[in-house]
Every structure is written in C-alpha cells, then in structure tokens.
Amino acid sequence: MTTYILRRLIQTAGLLFFLSVLLFALVNLAPGGPLSGQGQSRHIDPDKVELLKRQFGLDKPLPTQYLIWLVGNDWMQVDRDGDGVMDGYGTRLGILRGDFGFSFRTRQPVLTEIGQRLPNTIYLTVITILVAILVAIPIGIISAIRQYSAFDISVTTFSFAGQAIPEFWLGLILILVFYAWLKNPFTGDPLLPSGGMTSIDVSGFDLGDRIVHLILPVLTGALGWIAWYSRFLRSSMLDVIHQDYIRTARAKGLSNWSVLTKHGLRNALIPLVTLLALDLPYLFGGAIFVETLFAWPGMARLYYQAALERDYPVLMAVLIIGAASIILSNLLADILYAWLDPRIRYE
Amino acid sequence: MKRFSGKSLVVLVLLTAVLLSGCQPGADATPAAESSGIVIVIPEDPPSFNPIVADTGYDSLVMELVMLGLSDIDANGTVFPELAAELPTVENGGVVVDEDTGSMTVTWKMREDVQWADGTPVTADDVIFTYESIVDPEMGGWIPGIDYIDSVEKTGDYSFTINYASIYTGYLTQFGGEQVVIWPAHYCDASQGFAAWDCGRQPLSNGPYVLTEWVNGDHMTFTKNEKYFEEGKPSIEKITVRIIPDTSVRKTMLINGDADLNMWATEPMIAELEGEPNVKVSQSPENRWVVRVFFNLAANGTTDPVATPHPILSDLRVRQAIRAAIDVDTISKEFFLGYAKPAWTEFIREPYVCDIPRPEFDPEAAAALLDEAGWKDTDGDGVRECRGCETAEEGYVMEMDFHTYAEFGEPLELTQQYIAEQLGKLGMKLNLKVVEGSILWAASTDGGIEQSGNFDIDIWDDGYAGVDPTDFIYQYYAVASAEPDFGYNFMRWSNDEFEELLGGVYTLDETQRKQDFCKMAAILEEELPILPLFTAVNADAHSARLQNVQSSANDLVTWNAADWTLK
C-alpha cells in the first residue's frame, strides 16, 4: 500500500507539472490582460503600461515568465528600472520554493491573500458537507427500507427539486424571506442576517452568532447535495438489502436494526465515501454563488475577482491548488476504498 | 464495527481542527458599534488605500476617508485646497511661466496645522517623499503629468516648488483629486516601493478618519481622527465599510436600514428606490461618463485610414446619417429610465462648456444622406449596397460589426440592440457583438479589438477624471495617439487644424483655452469621429438619516465625508 501511495504521489507531481504548463499558457494567452483597462480607467496610459509590464514581469517572453513563476529569478540578472542595464539578481523564489508571487491588484503576496480566504471557505464547505451527509443518510435509509411509501415519494420529489433549483436563485429567495420579510417578533430585527461570517459588532467568539450566520449559506449550499446523496444512498441501500448476505443475516435471527446498520448501511456507504471524496472539489467550486450571495469572505470570491481582473498570479495559484486538490481527492478516494473494503488491494 | 468507529473518531478530530482554524478570523471582531456610526456597503475589497495602483474606485472611496492631497475637486468642478494653504495661480504669484523656455514653476504653501494621526506634522518633506516614491523607476507609480516635472524642491518646512519642463495645465490637482495623496515620509517604508508598501494598506491618517480594522473580504472599520485639522469635524464617530458582493443584497440592506450608503447607484436601482421612505439618492450635478459611438475610419482589420480607408464609414455623410438615425431620447427613456441626459459634444463640463446646437433625430434625413452618398438598396433585401458610392466597390454591402462590452450591463446592451434595429430600418446591417471590456480595450499586442483595428463601430462610455480635459482630448484625437498602443485614437482620425489647436491649449490662459476648446468642439461636430450620445447617471444611494451626502462626477462620494452628519 505504501509503495502504491508513493507511486501515485510521484505521478501526481508529474501531472501537476504538466498541468501547470498548460494552465500558465491558457491563462496568459487568453485575450485581454491585466493591462487593458483598469478599474475606472477604460484605458491605461502607455507610460503606465510600460511601467506595470516591468513591475509585473510581463515584459519577458512567456517561457521565461513561466520559468520565473516556477523556480524564481534569484539566480538571474534583472533590469529593474527599465534602463536596459542589469541591476543585480531578482528576488522571486518561484512556486517550488513556496513563492507564488504577488497579486497584481493588491501587490500583496499571493499566499497572504489566499491564506486570508481559504480557511473561511474550508469552514463553510466542511459544515455544508457535514450537514448534507447527516441529513442525507437517514433520508436515504428510510426511503430505501420504506420504498414507495409516502415518505419515499415526497423525498424523491424533493430530490428532483433540490437538484434542479439553482443555488443563486435559492439563496436570493432565502435572503428575501428570512432577512427582508420575516422579523424577529421580540426585537423587530430581521430574523436572520443577510450575510457575513459574524456580526461586526460582536466581540470575540460567539457560537450563537456564528450559527445564525451559517444557517442560510449552509442551507443554500447543502440542499442540492442532500438531494443528490440521499438519492444515491437510497439506490445503494436498495442494492445492498437485496443481497444474499442480508438474507443470511436475517436468517441467523439478527434484529432488523442490526442487519440494517451492520450489514446493510456499512456496505451501502462504501460507494458514497468514494463519491464524496470525488465531489470535494465541486463543493469548493460551488462555493462561488454562496460566497457571493452571502458575503462570505472565501476563496471562491477571490478567484472570481482574479479571473475578471486577469490577476495572473492569484489565478494561477488558485488553479494549481485546485488541480492539486482534485488529484489528491482522487487518490484519497482510492485509498479510502481499499481501507473500507478489505477485498480491494492495490499492488 | 469497532474498526469503523475508530476511523470516525480520527475523521471527527480532523474536522474539528479544520473548523477551529476556520474560526480564527472572527476572534478579533470589533467592539460594539456606537450609535452614531454608519455602514457603507461596497461589492469588493479595495486593493489598497493608494488608488494609483489599481484605480478600482473602491480604493479612492476609502482613501478619501483617511488621506489628504494638496487639493481636491468638489461636485461642481471647483478645485479647493486640502493640505495647501491656498491654490497657486498666475494671479497670486504661485505660478510663474517662463515664456522663453515654455516652462513653469509652481510654488505651493501648505497649511501648518495638519498632523498625521501620530501627532507628527504634515510638511513639505512628505510631499517630496511622495514625489520621489512615485518617480522611482523600479518600484514607483505613474500619475498624469508626472513626465512634465523636472524636479520638486523644498523651500521651507511648509512650502515647496515644482519645476515643470513645459506648461502643465492639470497642475492644480496633480497631487490631489480622487487619486493622488501625500504619504507620510516617517511612516512609509520607501524600500517596499510606492505601489506595494505596507502603509498603502495600513495607512497613517491625516484625513477625517483612522482605519482601525480590516478583515479581508468582510469589513473595514474607521473611527474619527481626533487630530483632524478641521474644528468639530467629522461629526460621525464611526464608519464601517462592509463588503457585500451581491447587488440586490446591498439594495435590500439599504432599504432595511442596515446600510447607510450604497455607492454607484445604477439607473434601475434609482428607479426602484424612488418609493422607499428611508432611502435617498444623490445625483451629481455634472456627469463624467458619456456613452458614445466610435467609428473606425480605417477598414476593419487595418489601422491606416489613408492606405485602407473604411469602405463605409470613411464617408462623412454615412457618419452623419448614423447620428441622425439614433433616437437618444427614446434610449434614455426606455433603457436608462429617464436618467440619461443627452450629450452631443465632448465639452459638457464646467469650465469648458461649448455651445453646439443639439443634433436632431431625423431618420428621413438619414436615409436621404445615405442615398446621396451612393448607398442604395437596389435588390430589395432591405440592406443597402454601394451604387455609386465614393468609398467602396460597386455592389459592396452595407454590413458592419457593432461591438459593446458586457460589464456595463443590460442598459448598454439594449441600447446597442436598439441602435442596430434603427440603423437596420435604414438599410444598414449591423452584426452585434458583446465582449469583455478587457478584450475590447487591450493593447494590440494582447489582441485588443480596438487597438488592432478589428472593429467597425462600437459603443461604450468614457469621460475624463478631474476638471482638465486636455490629456483626455489628446489621447483620443491627437495624431500621435492614432499609432496603435500609443493612445486611444483607434478611430485613426486626424485633422490639421484640430492638431494645431491641440498644441495651443497647453497654456494657462483660460480665455484662450475656452476659445480653443470650443473651436475644437466645432471641428469634431463637423467631422464626427466619435458620436457622443448621452451621459450615464452618476449617483449614490444613501439612508435618509445621513445628511450632506453629495454624489460627484469628479470624485468618489466620500470626498466630503468630514461634512456628513446624522439626523
């Protein structure tokens, strides 16, 4: 198993390198660029363009730009003031040494920018997944063992709706209902806040305030996943409970509960775990609507803005981190699979 | 079963760790809001407090709360001193012009009662430090007119002289306005560079407010600067700037009373807010953004109007016909909900307002012009062809691309469609294209549509910042600006008389300038390289309890935040 994981990790590194070349080319070759129109200016003065090109390192050929992005320029002479004379070694270290460069927009190190946002996205996503799973599992089980009951049929209907409703629409409706329309009967304030992670006027950590701010974003984010996972678990459970070993277990005289949890659910969960590991990147990807609607200071918003403004270093960093997380979650799925199902062995 | 629950425990511990790490940013939340605080909502974090770096508008918005320049511009376009004790002019001896060399010297006297928030006085050293940081060839920035400056010399603790190599008409607001401020020499670390230094994100204030907290992506908190030089100001104790990306959420917060100011209100939003008792909308007395149609006078895909003139648009009568066929009033009423004001010349803002009669909407005259120019629909397909026209081969079909950019939003796209429809009725077939602004405006080396000459007609909005149109006019209409990537004259228009007048407006003689600008307006009116159509609204929505808010086309709405009060 260790050899297998090692081999997969080495493959991952190779794949990431290939991806980084591809992404760098795609990002840089897309029409438009960071120097065409900036904020309020439709155009940037040609003198300013020249200065910015030099400061951003965009005055060099694309392969050189990639090389600097990858391994830095502290080993090569650079012309910092644009007079054609070399002024000494550069200061960039390159991503292989943990230097993702600086944001064109804020001139802050990219890792600082991401570091401020990533924990917030993880925080929201993990809670969303937890809620989705905790709600989806019982729903899936009940619909499986009470197949074609009123509960199952209403859950099926709900599932189709849940998967069909777009997040941005659902979020807006929830804000309208719980923020704009419904009021707290005691204070007259809106029932739930419109967004943000905490109330600005709350000092320190306030669990209640945190939870109140989580309700709408988590609901918006989790609904589609609840629908998806409960449907999945239902069919997975239905497969399992018609297996021979379940009949055998029942024949042994085990209680219904014991049969369902020990023999049924455990086997039905295996494909769900794989699915979950593979879905992780999508969960982060879906955060863009939730983060935008609920003013959640997360990374998806940072990425969206960087894409709009062609902030190449931020864009590249998020893309590479995203690519790495997709590849690693695939690996994780494979490993989890082997761990949960003793019959699977990687040699 | 045992093995499974062991794993669950590991997973649970990991998740808890992740959750706790996510809880970090909230740990340093601010103390409870004072009752006399207000909330401003904006869609994205300002990149910094230094608008020169990224010019997003949000940087200027927060900059105006904490930093001062030498001067600023009010909503009517009048320049007023901030750090300066008075504005230097030729009359008061502050500006001396050397007629022989064509150079000028401007002497500024500063107020002596302004302090940085740490108690250090704001002096001429700070101005010189700021100038030197800007012109640093390695890590500096670029501000309009910086190349005109030879040197800045200190003449006293509170006075200094700027030596210009030639006449620079924008000198009054060069170190002021919505973009440029004076930075503290003793606080900013010059080695980090003007564009990237930490003091650009943790500024030391000399303005009405002090930044006390910035939670990235969430909010910024400003409290009253106790050392602010204007007696008794500001009256509002605390300003919170919240980052709310979604437009409708910002609007709802304003209606609900959770926000006091939502900057840059669009026409549909103003219309929606009209009946709200708790909300007011402040409109700027002047408007900056003129929606305009640009003509490519060179053939699509080329940049030389002489060697390869545009087969349709190089004929003035066609441009005149297009203008006569555009119904600006209907566009204003239908798509801009009545808030767009007709504008038909570049010179609509004080002090350079030129008296050019408004063109009439007259589709019949337009059709007659096209007939006269030799464009007729002889095959009855509804599209005209060249039948005796002077600019294209016989039989050339009157069909062109019509671009606009997507970010402006629905009103502009509807306007584009409506104009295409109107011109379609006239027998001109326009293929609509909507692209990202950054692709439309990019340099020709980056595949920019305009700079490469890959367009026929396009429509979008532009206008000049501040009160001096000289550079703006130069960038759009000068011959030198027609060279791809050297300016924005992607119409590739030139006119000798105009070029000569343009050389003459670089003077401090205001009477002369006004005359010359209006002569230029007359030439543009005759030749129509650009069709100015109407101004988009410049407005900000605010709560009714917030007083003295004045939207301004010359600056961000926070330009007079020190004067705001709460009812």
Interface residues (C-beta under 8 A of the other chain):
Chain A: P31 G32 G33 L35 S36 G37 Q38 G39 Q40 S41 R42 H43 D45 P46 D47 K48 V49 L51 Q55 R80 D81 G82 D83 D87 F102 S103 R105 T106 R107 Q108 E113 Q116 R117 P119 N120 I122 Y123 L124 V126 I127 L130 L172 I175 L176 Y179 A180 P190 S194 G195 G196 M197 T198 S199 I200 D201 V202 S203 G204 F205 R210 K262 R266 E291 T292 L293 A295 W296 P297 G298 R301 L302 Q305 R310 W339
Chain B: M1 F4 K7 L15 V18 L19 S21 G22 C23 Q24 P25 G26 A27 A29 T30 P31 A32 A33 E44 P47 S48 V53 A54 D55 T56 G57 D59 S60 P137 E138 M139 G140 G141 W142 P144 D147 A195 A196 G200 R201 V215 N216 G217 D218 H219 T221 T240 R242 I243 I244 P245 D246 S248 V249 T252 M253 I255 N256 D258 E436 G437 S438 I439 L440 W441 A442 A443 D446 G447 G448 W460 D461 D462 A465 Q475 D485 F486 G487 Y488
